């Protein structure tokens, strides 16, 4: 979620091609992403693994999903692909709390409904 948010804000994505995010309990959230994940699951391009003791799941690419992703990446602008990788690397290099702190510092308007405070 936070990766898609950062990419939508900083990746040069056209507004009409981006998800709409709102301030939610843990920062920016787009419920349309959940609908898209459900569709991708039905299409067999991702797999979902519930994480024991957590309220989140791990989403991974299936072999069919990797083929689709490779095809899409080969047809995409190099600059967009680089920015997507940069956003992904940024998100994956942080703990959730560190990432949320970074997002709130860059985009304080998305902290207004947060259940966490970093003051």
N, C-alpha and C positions, 0 to 999 in steps of 0.2 A: 504494500500500500504506500509506504513512505517513498520507496524507490520510484513508483509511478508518479507520485506527487512531485518529487524533485525533478524527474525527467520532464514532466509537463510544465514546470515552472522555468527550468533552466536549459532545456534541451532544444529550444528553438521550434517547438511543436506549435503548429497553428492552433489557435483557440478552438476552432470548429472540429479539430481532430483530437482534442484532448478531453480527458474526463473532467467533470465538474466536481470540485472538492468542497467540502464544508467542514467547519470546525466541529470536532466531535470529542469524545471522551479522551482519546489518546492522539489528538492532533488531527491533521487533515484526513478526511475519509471520503471515498466515493463509493456509494453502494452499487453503482453500475459495474464496478470491477467484480463484485461478487456474482452478478448475473453473467458476466463474461466468463468467469472461472467455471461456473456451472455448465455453461454451453461447451467450453473446451473439455471439460470432464466427460460430458455426454458424447463428444466427438472422438474421445479416446486419445487426445493429444497431451493430456496431463493426467497425473495421478495425485491423489490426496491421501496423506497419512495423518490421522489425528495424533496429536502429541499427548501422551499420558500425563495427566495432572495439569494440563494447560488448557486454555480456552482458545487455542489457535491450532491450525493444522499446517503441515508441510506440503507444499505443492511442488511437484517435480515434473519434468518433461518426459513423456514416453518416447520410444524410438520414432513413432509416427510424428510426434510433436517436434522432435529434433530435426527431422527432415523438413517439416513445414517451416520451422524457424530458420533453418539454413537457406531455404528458398527465398523467404521474405528478406533475410539479411542481404542476400546477393542482389536483390532488386532495389535496395534502399540506398539513399545517399550516404556516402562515406562519413560525412560530418554528423549525420543523425545517428549512425551506428556507433561512432566514437563517443558521442555524448551519452548514448544509452549505456555503453560499457562503463563510462566514467561515473554515471549515476549509480549503476549497479555496484561498482567497486567501492564507492563511497558508503553506500548502505551496508554492504557486507563487511566492511572494516570496523564497524562500530557495534557496541552493544545496543539493545533497544533503547535504554535510558539515555545513553550518549547521543544516539541518533535523534531521539525526540528533543533533547536539549538543543541540538544543532538546528533542527527544523524550527523550533520555537524562537530561537535567536534570529534566524533569517526571516521568518514569517510569523511575527508575534500575533497577528490576527487569528491564526489557527490554534492558539493556546487558550482562547477565551472560554471554551467549554471543557477544558482539560480537567481530569480528575487528579492530575499531578501538578505540582508547583516547583519551579527551580529557582526561586528567589534566594 
